[in-house]
Amino acid sequence: MILNKRIKRVLFQNKMQYIGLIFLVALSISLYSIFGSLASNFNEATDTYNNKTNIEDAKFLTLKEVDINKIEDMFNVSLEKRYEVDVDFKESTIRLIELSSEINKPLIIEGRMIKEGEIALNPAYAKANRIKIGDVISLGGYEYLVSGFVSIPDYIYPTKSLTDLMADPTKFGVAIVTSKDIKKYGDLTYFYSIKGDISNAKKYIDSEYKILMWQDIKDNLRYTLAKKKIEQLPQLAVKIPLLFLSLTFILLFVLLKRIIKLEIKEIGTLYALGYTKSEIQRHYLFYPIIISIFGTILGTLFTILLQKPLTDYYVFYFNIPVSPNVKYNFLLYGLLESVLILSLSAYVASAKLLKYSPTTLLRGKVEKDKIPIFANINLSRFKFKNKRIIEGIFKNYASYIWYIYSINTSSCWLCCKGFSRRID
């Protein structure tokens, strides 16, 4: 179509506006792809992680020593006793945890599994305290070689107390040592971890051994906080990109409406030359398609560059090994979504003006002059310069309201992100 030859000229005439729209589309598509990929990767990794580590269904403490073999045989459950002890290290605390063999089996993220005289720490604590693999650290008078970094399933989000909501890796960390090494310390505490059909077992344990503390895994904040964060990823994959696409929708609508208003006479001429309304409307639908295609190309580059850093950020705090794979189907979904939303914007912007007859359009004016809402306000007490500024604001009050809303939204979003990062 000859009409489409003018697309390149229009794009160059308004290049900064279109570059901004392409950037917004790229940002929304990349965020959608990144968070969508993160959600998919974490779901796959969590299932694998739970199977490998055999995470507990509950942990408990009793008044009397429990006969583990007897309970396992009676109720067909797995039961394991695990010792823990808190040890000071510089200005922080490390919780040494006995290496488990059946339940809550630790998973090495980097390095290798421990042997006697060795220790593996959670990576966030190691990084915060500048401890590297191969270092030798002294804990309570005993020296250990750091063999690796580890993830402990019931300490995915390692807080010191069961009721703490915030983890502070500079002050508290967890580590695993062998059974022989942990028994060198005094003041050991222990818990029983149980997995299986625990309802009947719990009643029997309470009647025979008197339960002092019982915590189901769903009540363990060290596990559930991480799980909730991971479950929020699909919501983030939808909400944040939609915010940017909505902004792009409005900006494209305003831009195309302005361009079409400036081209009213040209459109009337095209009508007179025999072009139909649908042909002209299809011409304006090319703009959102071009924006979406270039936005997707740029968004793909953003996704490839940012996928691994964001994956590492979540792994750093939640200690679940996750591959930073990009799920390219999300890029395709993002492209289709942006084409649909932006095409709707172009259609709405053009439909109102294209409904007029060719003769009306050739006159170059399709709307009657409107008296501004604030036209009767007395501005005589203001200086000439200030009066002109106020009149300009009142004349285009809708645009200024939109500017204020956009700035407010952006500022609030940045403040919330900065606050959450500060908390982390």
N, C-alpha and C positions, 0 to 999 in steps of 0.2 A: 504494500500500500504506500503510495507517494506521501500520504499524510505522515507516516511514521519516520520519514527522513528528517523531520524537524525535532525528533526526540533528542538527538545528540546536541543540537543547538540549545534547546531548553535546559538540558542538564548542565551544560557549561555556563549558561547565563546565571543559573542558581546553584553553582557547584558546592558552595559552602553549606547550604541548607541540606542538599542531598548527601554530602559526605557525613554530616551530622546524623541524618536518618540511617544511613548505612551502618555507621558506628553503633547506634542504638540497637539496630536489628542484630548486628554481630554480637553485641554484648548479651542480648536476651537469648539468642540461640546458643552461645557458648555456655552461659549459666545453666540453661536447660539441659544441655548435653553433659556438662560436668557433674551437676547434681544428680541427673538421671543415671549416669554411668557410676557415680559413687554409690547410689542406692542399690543398683544392681550388683555391683562388685561386693559391697558390704553384705548383702543378703546371701550371696554365694559363699563368701568367706566365713560368715557367722555360722552357717549350717556346717561347713567343713570343720570350723574351729570347735563347735560344740561336740561334734562326733569324735574328733581327735583327743580332746581334753577330758571328755566324759564328765562334764560339769555336774556338781551335786544338785539334788532336789531340795536338800535342807541341810543345815548344820545345827548341832545342839551340844549342850553341856549338861552333865548329870552329877548328882550328889555322890554316887558310887561308881566304881569302875564297871564298864560295860563288858559283857562276854560277847565279843564280836562274832565269833564262829557260831555261837548258839542262835543269835538273832538272824544272821545271814541264812542259816539252814531253816529256821522256823518261818521266815516271811519272804524268802527269795529276794533279798535286797543285797546291795553292796554297801559295806560299812568300813570306814577307815578312820583311824585316829591320827591326828596331825599336830605336831608341836610348833609353837611360835614363841619368839622372844624379841623384845625391842632393845636395840643397842644404839648408843650414841655414836655419831660420826661427825666430827667437826661441830658445826652448829645445827645439825639436823639429826633425824632419827631414821634408822633402817630397821624394818621389821623382818627378821630372819624367819623363814618358813621352811619346815621340813619338806624335802623332796617326796612328793606323793607317787605312788606306783599304780593306783587303781582309779581313784576319784580326784577331780581337780588336777589332772596331770598338766604340768607346766609345758609351754610350747616355746622353743627357742626361736627368737626372731632373727638374731644375728649371732654369729660365733658358734659355739658347740655346747653340748650338755656338760654339766659339772661332774667332777670326780671329787674324791676326798681332798680337802684343803683348797677347794675352789668355790667360787660364788658367781651367780648370774643375777643381774639387777634389772628392774624395769627401766626401759630406755629413757623415759622422761626424767627420772631422778638422776640417772647417769649423766645425761646431757646437762641438766641444771647444775650439777656439782662437778662437771668436767672430769668424769671418770671414763676411761677408755678400756676397751678390751686389751688384756695384757698387763694392765696396771695391777699393783699389789696394794691392798688396803688393809688396815689394822682395825679390828672390831672387838672391843672388850678384851684386848690383850692377845688376840689370835689373828694371824695374818692369812689373807686369802688372795688367790690369783683370780682376777676377773676373767672368766672364760667366755662370757657372752651376755646378751640381753634377752630377757625372758618375758613372756606373758603368762600371768597366773589367772585362770578363769574366774575365780571368785574375787579377784582384785583387778578386774579390767580397768576400772576407774579407781585408782588406789588412794583412798582416804584413810586417815589414821583411825578415826572412830566410825562406828556403824551409823551414827546419826549425822556425820559431816556431809555437807552438800558440795563443798569445794575442795578439790585436790590442790595441794601446794607442793610441787616436785622439788622446790628448793629446801623444804623443811622435812618432807617425809617421803620415803620410798620403801619398796618391798624387794626382797631377794630370796633366792632359794639356796640352801646348803644341804649337804647329806645328813642322814639320821645320826651318824657318828659325830659329825661336827656340831650339830645343834645341841647334843646332849652334854657338851662341854660346859654349857652355861647353866647358871642357877636361875631361879624364878621363872621357870618355863610355864607357859600356859598351853592348853590344848583344847581342841574341839573335835567332835566326831562329825564326819561328813557321811551322808546317807543318800543312796540313789535307788529308785525302784518304787514299789507300791508302799508308800510311807505311812498311810493313814492307820492301818492296823498295827504296824510296827511302833508308831508313836504312842498308841494307847498302852501297849505292853511295856515299852521302855519307861513310860511315866509311872506305871504301877510297880515295876520291879526295881527301878534305879532312881526314880524321882528326878524329873527334868527340871533343871534350873534355868535354862535358856533354850529356846527353839526358834530358829529363823528359817522360813521357807526362802527359796532362791528369789521368788518374786518380791520379797521384802528386803532383799539385800541391795542397798543403794549403790554399792560398788559395782553391781552388775546391771541393775535396772536403769540407772542414770545413763550409762553408756548405751544401753538398748534403746531408751527413749530418744536419745540424740540421733542414733542411726535410723530409727523409724521416722524421724522428722525430715530426712533427706528427700523422700518423694514429694512431700509438701513443698519444700523449698524449690524443688525442680519445677514446680508449677507456678507458685505464687510470685517469686522474684522475676522470672522472665515475663510473666503476664503484666507486671507493673511497667517494665520497659516497653513492651509491645503496645500497651495502652497509651503510653506517652508518645510513641512513634505514630500511632493511629491518629491522635489529635494533631500532632505537628504536621503530618502529611496532609491531613484534611485541610488545615489552615493554609498550607503552602499551595496545594492544588486549587483551592477555592480562589486564592488571590491571583494565581496564574490564569485561571479560566476567566475571571472577571476582566483581566487586562486584555484577554484575547476574544472578547465578546464579538467585536466586529469581524475578526478573522473567522470565527465559528459561523457567524451569519453568512459570510461569503462562501464557506465550505458547503453550507446547506443549499445556497443558491446554485452552486456548481454541481449539485446532485448527490453529495455525500449524505448518508442517512444518519439518524441519531445513534443507532447501534454501532456504526462504523466509527463515528467520532468518540463514542464512549469506550470502545475497545482500544482506541488510541491512548486514552488517558489511563487505561488499565495496564498498559505496558510499564508505566513508571513504578508501581509497587512491585511488579515482577522483577524488574531490573534491580531495584533496591534489595529485594529479598535474595536474589542470586548472589550479588556482590557481598551482601551481609553474611550469607552462609559461608562463602569462601573465606572471608575474614574471621568469622566465628569459628570455623574449623581450625584455623591457625591458633586462635586464642585457646581453644579447647586442648589442642595438642601441647601447647606451652604450659598451660595451667593445671592440667589433670594430675600430673605427678606431685607438684607442690601441695595441692589441696588434699590429695590422698595421704601424703606424708604427714600433713597437719593432723588429720583424724587418727592415723595410726599412732602418732606421737602421744596423743592423749589417751587413746583407748586400747592400745597394745594388741590389736588384732591384725595379723598379717594380711594385707590386702594388695592385690595386683592393681596397678594404675592403668588398667585397660580402658581405652576409649570405646564406648558402644556407639558405632556410627549410625545405628538406626535412629538414635535420638536427634542427630543432625538432620536426617531426612524428615522426621516429624516436625522439627523446628522450622525447616524450610516451608513445609506445607502449611503450618500454622501461621507463619508470617505472611505468606502469599494470600491466604484466606482473609486474615484480619486487615492487611493493608489494601487489598483489592476492595474490600467493603468500604474502607475509608475513601478510596478514589471514586467509587460508585456514588456514595452519598454526596461527596463534594461536587461531582459533575451533574448528577441527576436533576437537581433543582434548576440549574441554569439552562440545561439542554431541553427543558420542557417548553421553552418559549419558541415562538414562530421565527422564521428567518428574518422577516421585516422588523420585528421587535429587536432582534439581536443586532441587525445592521445599524440601527439607531445608536447602539453603544450604551444604552441605559435601560436596564430592566427592572430596577427597583426605585421606588419613590424616595425622595429625600426624607429622612426621618429627623424629627426634632429631638435633640439629645435630652435625656431624662433630667440632667442637671442644668439645662439651658437657662432657667429662671433664677438661678442662684446669683446673688449680688456680690460681685468680686471687686467693687470699686475701691474698697479700702486697701487692696493689695497694690504693690508696685507693678509697673507694666511687665517686667521680666517674670515675676512670680505669677502674675495673672495668666500670662501665656502658657506657663508650665501647668498650672492648675486646669486651664481650659483643655490643654492637650490630654491630660489624664482623664478628665471627665468625658471627652470625646471618644476615647478608646478605653473606657473603664473595664470592659470585658477582658481585653488583652492584659491589662495590668493585674486584674484579679487572677488570671491564669498564670502570669509571671510569679506573683506572690505565692500562689499555691504550689507551683513547681519548685521554687526555691525552698519553701517550707518542707515539702516532701523530701527533697534531696538532703536538706540539712538534718532532718529527723532521722533519716535512714543512715546517714554517715555517723551521727551521734550514737545511735543504737549499736552500730557495728563497732564503733570505738569503745563504747562502754562494755560490750560483751567481750571484746578482745582484752580490755583492761582486767575484767574479772578472771578470764583464763590465765 
